[in-house]
Amino acid sequence: MNLIRAVVCVFPPFVLAACGVTHETSVLVGTPRTPTTSEQVRLYTSPPKKYTDIALICSDAAYDYMDTQAWLETAVFNAKTEAAKIGANGILLNRLGGFRFGGSSFFLLQPSLARDELVSGKAIYVVEE
């Protein structure tokens, strides 16, 4: 009986974890800075007045058990976390879910046909808004 209880209590979280996939990638194009926190990283749809490029960044999330908004929030959180590791305080967005910003179209990860959400852009250090 204890074995059955252990399997019933322990197995479901592993099954749910296997249903989700996230990827975060960054490619340095500038000089990394002192790490920040994800809370300090802001999203920009248009360039601030003065900033420096640090990296190209991409994050995606795909979960079988979450809705599209939750996927997008997870992808944004992961992108902010990746940007913070290299000292960025902003992400100049190229793509956020189904939305594209600006004229460039670089992708470090191509979105698959599976249900997922993608965030891509430049990890930047904003000097002046």
N, C-alpha and C positions, 0 to 999 in steps of 0.2 A: 504494500500500500504506500509506503514512504517513497518507493521508486516512482510510482505513478504520479504522486503529488509533486515530486521533484521535476519530473518531465513536464507536467502541465504548467508549473510555475516558471520554469527556466526556459523552455523551448520557444514560446511565443515571441519574446523580445528578439531572439535571434532570427526568427522568420521575418519579422517586421524590418529589422535592420537590413536583411538581405534584399528587401524590396526597394530600397532607396540607393541612389547613386549620386555622388557629387564629385566634381572635379574643380580644382582651382589651379590656375597656371599664371605665371608672370615671367616676362622676358625683360631683363634690364636694358634700357636704352639710354639711361643716364646714371647718375651717381646715387646709390641708396643713402638714406639718411637714418638718423636714430629712429628706432621703431616707435610708433604711436599706438593708439588703441583704436579699435573699430568704431567706437563712439565718436572719435575725433575726425573720422573720414566722412566728408560730405560728398553728395552726388551733384554733378553739374551737367546740364544739358547744353550749355554754351560756355565758351572759355571765359574764365575770370580775367581781370585786367593784366595781372602779372603772375606767372607761374613757371615752374620748371618741370620738364618731363622726367619721370623716374623709370617707368616700365609700362609695357603693354600688359594688360591684365584681362583674364577671362575666367568666368565661373559659371557652372551650370548645376542644375539640380533636377532630378527625376525621381519621383516617388509614386508608387502604385496606390498608396493609401491617403494621399493628400490632394487638396484642390489646387488649381492653377495659382491662386494668390499665395498660398503657403509655399509652393515651389519657388515662386518669384522672390518672396521674402527670404527664403533660405539661400538662393543664389546671390542676392544682394548682400546678405550678411557675410557669406563666404568671400565675396569679392572685397568687401570692406576689410575683413580680417587679413586677407592676402596682401592688400595694399598697405595696411598698418604695419605688417612685418617688415616692409622695406622703407618705412618712414614717410609714406604719403599721408597727406591730410585731405586729399580729394581724389575723386575719380571723374574724369571727363568722359561721359558716356558716349559710346558709339552705338550700343544696342542694349535695350532693356526689355527683355521678354520679346514681344512682337513689334516693339517700336525701335526704329533706327533714327539716330541723330547725326546731323552733319553729312559730309560727302564721302568720307573715307569708309572703306568696307574691309577692314582686316579682321581675320578670325584666327585665333589660336586653336580653337576647337570648333568644328562645324556642328551645328545642331543636328541631331538625328531625327528620324521620322517618328521616334518614340515620343511620348508625352513628356516634354521637359521644358525648362525655362533657362534662358541664357542671358548673362550680363557680360558685356565686354566694353573696354575703353582704355584710357590711359590713366595710370596711377600718377598723380601729380602732387607737387608741393606748392600750395597757393601762398604767394607772397602778398598780393593785394587783390581784393574782391572786385 
